């Protein structure tokens, strides 16, 4: 598995808003949407505040590929299941980073949102 370059890990981990676009079956990208991304260790994670029915989340589940962008940097990525083992740590990361928004943080750490935890990794060509 490819790891993040330190500058990109910091850029995306520190960004308040990141745009994410899933890849369609034909290889084109869906319309980017803004999500909150958090860093845990040397990994990046995101969740769907609206659960698994959100269009952008469903789009990541088709090919598990897409792009993220923040601060003028665009990176091709793969989306993998974040795994239940890190959910508590991801909750804490959301609370630390976005704690000044208590209502949205409560939503992004809800059981529904936790069920959509995605790990974002740099894309590895086939």
C-alpha positions as CSV (number, residue, x, y, z in Angstrom):
1,X,0.0,0.0,0.0
2,X,1.3,3.4,-1.0
3,X,1.7,5.9,1.9
4,X,1.1,9.6,1.8
5,X,3.9,12.1,1.0
6,X,4.4,14.1,4.2
7,X,3.4,17.4,2.5
8,X,0.1,15.9,1.2
9,X,-0.7,14.2,4.4
10,X,-0.3,17.5,6.2
11,X,-2.2,19.6,3.6
12,X,-5.2,17.3,3.5
13,X,-5.1,16.5,7.2
14,X,-5.0,20.2,8.2
15,X,-7.5,21.4,5.6
16,X,-10.9,22.5,7.0
17,X,-12.7,21.4,3.9
18,X,-11.7,18.8,1.3
19,X,-13.4,18.2,-2.0
20,X,-14.0,14.6,-2.9
21,X,-15.1,13.1,-6.2
22,X,-15.8,9.4,-6.8
23,X,-15.0,7.8,-10.1
24,X,-17.8,6.6,-12.4
25,X,-17.7,3.2,-14.2
26,X,-16.5,5.0,-17.4
27,X,-13.6,6.6,-15.5
28,X,-15.0,10.1,-15.4
29,X,-15.3,11.9,-12.1
30,X,-18.5,12.8,-10.3
31,X,-19.1,16.4,-9.2
32,X,-16.9,17.1,-6.2
33,X,-18.5,17.7,-2.9
34,X,-17.0,19.2,0.3
35,X,-16.3,16.7,3.1
36,X,-14.4,16.8,6.4
37,X,-11.2,14.8,6.5
38,X,-9.3,13.9,9.6
39,X,-5.8,12.5,10.1
40,X,-5.1,9.5,12.4
41,X,-1.4,8.7,12.4
42,X,-0.2,8.7,8.8
43,X,-3.7,8.0,7.4
44,X,-6.6,10.1,6.2
45,X,-10.3,9.3,6.9
46,X,-13.6,10.7,6.0
47,X,-17.3,9.9,6.6
48,X,-20.6,10.7,5.2
49,X,-22.6,12.8,7.7
50,X,-25.8,11.7,5.9
51,X,-24.9,8.0,6.0
52,X,-24.5,5.4,3.3
53,X,-27.4,6.8,1.2
54,X,-25.5,10.1,0.4
55,X,-24.8,10.3,-3.4
56,X,-21.1,11.1,-3.0
57,X,-20.6,8.1,-0.7
58,X,-22.4,5.7,-3.0
59,X,-20.2,7.1,-5.8
60,X,-17.1,6.0,-3.9
61,X,-18.4,2.5,-3.5
62,X,-18.7,1.8,-7.2
63,X,-15.0,1.8,-8.1
64,X,-13.4,2.8,-4.8
65,X,-11.4,5.4,-6.8
66,X,-11.6,9.1,-7.2
67,X,-9.9,12.4,-6.4
68,X,-9.5,14.7,-3.4
69,X,-8.5,18.3,-3.6
70,X,-7.6,21.1,-1.1
71,X,-5.5,24.2,-1.3
72,X,-4.8,23.8,-5.0
73,X,-3.6,20.2,-4.7
74,X,-5.4,17.4,-6.4
75,X,-4.6,13.8,-5.7
76,X,-6.0,10.6,-7.3
77,X,-7.0,8.3,-4.4
78,X,-8.5,4.9,-3.5
79,X,-11.3,4.6,-0.9
80,X,-11.2,1.6,1.4
81,X,-13.4,0.6,4.4
82,X,-12.0,2.4,7.4
83,X,-12.8,-0.5,9.7
84,X,-14.6,-0.5,13.0
85,X,-11.3,-0.8,15.0
86,X,-10.5,2.9,14.4
87,X,-13.9,4.4,14.9
88,X,-13.3,5.7,18.4
89,X,-10.0,7.3,17.3
90,X,-11.7,8.9,14.2
91,X,-14.4,10.3,16.5
92,X,-11.7,11.9,18.7
93,X,-10.0,13.3,15.6
94,X,-13.2,14.9,14.4
95,X,-13.8,16.3,17.9
96,X,-10.3,17.8,18.1
97,X,-10.3,19.3,14.6
98,X,-13.9,20.5,14.3
99,X,-15.0,20.8,18.0
100,X,-16.1,24.4,17.5
101,X,-19.0,23.0,15.5
102,X,-20.7,20.8,18.2
103,X,-23.9,20.0,16.2
104,X,-22.1,18.8,13.0
105,X,-19.5,16.9,15.1
106,X,-22.3,15.1,16.9
107,X,-23.7,14.1,13.5
108,X,-20.4,13.0,12.0
109,X,-19.7,10.8,15.0
110,X,-23.2,9.3,15.1
111,X,-23.6,5.5,14.4
112,X,-25.0,6.3,11.0
113,X,-22.0,8.3,9.9
114,X,-19.6,5.9,11.6
115,X,-20.9,3.2,9.4
116,X,-19.4,5.1,6.4
117,X,-15.9,5.6,7.6
118,X,-13.5,5.6,4.6
119,X,-9.8,5.4,4.6
120,X,-8.3,7.5,1.8
121,X,-5.1,6.3,0.3
122,X,-3.0,7.6,-2.7
123,X,-4.1,5.7,-5.8
124,X,-2.0,2.8,-6.9
125,X,-2.2,2.2,-10.7
126,X,-3.2,-1.2,-11.8
